[in-house]
Amino acid sequence: MAKTSRKVPALNASSMADISFLLLTFFLLVSNMDVDSGLARRLPPPPQTEEQTSVDVQRRNLLVVLVNAGNETMVQNQHGSEWYATAEELRGSGSKVALKDKVKEFVLNTSNSADLPELTEEDFGAPIGIVPVTAQHVISIQNDATTSYKTYIAVQNEVVRAYNELREEGARKYFNTSYEELTKEQQDQINELYPQRISEAEPKNYGGQ
Amino acid sequence: MGKFNKGAKKEMPALNSSSMPDIVFAILFFFMVTTTMRSETLMVRMKLPTASEVQKLEKKSLVTYINIGPPMEVRLGTGTQMQLNDRFAQVSEIQDYIAQEKASMNEADQPLMTVSIKADEDTRMQYITDVKQALRQAYALKISYSARQGQN
């Protein structure tokens, strides 16, 4: 056996790229990047006892948004009511006041009207200070059994939009930047100033089918 | 100006492509890490409603899905059906489903569990309300109405 110091032949790695490309294409195809998005809500906990299922709310603190079987929307409080037949009208086309402006007027009650929710002075910490807010207001979204989900989401969206605009305005007023650029604590402060008080009632049969 | 076309017959040097697999592997690892395999096949048809004020659901591991819509297969009719984990289910089965999903979760994560309701936009609210009531009973109180981001 003669000792020969043979060189190890170089491994041909040119197909490595092909193999890894194949794997890459596989993962490209099976991966789905889309993140789920939606309107976040919190449901009330189930009623503990049978009798205590309703909470009394003063009439002036309540804004009722009613979506009927014909997918029409009515918004009503002590101040008056408005009727929207289509989703376009909800956003304020024509002579109608948009739903979000109704909600904003209701939540803010700048004129301290007796028909709108009562204002109470509350302390919100450093830059905001003590300001009057409508801490007790409730927006009650009610729907019929045959209301379409699409309209319901459109109405919910408009109400959330009103809150988002209020928070944006609050951020501009007290922090001089947009809501997006605030720190987590500052955002929480603004959220406390304008909390989303939306109640989703159980459906009633207001007619229709 | 005479810089070009001077040497004339010089051979083009071969491009060194030995780092190509490295680059491809880097991309490959990115996709392997970010990917989440589709765990269930959709059995209901749904066109999500559009909304402009949607929020992204942060952690996928905390989200449980409920799919609502007419079935994909035409022979099953056009009535609204609900799909939980690869099979059709009744509203009454939601509580068990939620309990089961909760049990498979980390204990610290359980209160953060979010249920994403992915419903077809033509669904009647009666169905959604029944689902909501069942979720309340199951103490799955954080919900999200799944919607596409869009002009609305």
Interface residues (C-beta under 8 A of the other chain):
Chain A: A13 M16 A17 S20 F21 L23 L24 F27 L28 V30 S31 N32 M33 V35 D36 S37 G38 L39 A40 R41 R42 L43 P44 P45 P46 V67 A87 N143 D144 A145 T146 T147 S148 Y149 K150 Y152 I153 A154 Q156 N157 V160 R161 N164 E200 E202 P203
Chain B: S17 S18 M20 P21 V24 F25 I27 L28 F31 M32 T34 T35 T36 M37 R38 P49 A51 S52 E53 V54 Q55 K56 L57 K60 V63 Y65 T114 S116 I117 K118 A119 D120 E121 D122 T123 R124 M125 Q126 I128 T129 K132 Q133 L135 R136 Q137 Y139 A140 L141 K142 I143 S144 Y145 S146 A147 R148 Q149 N152
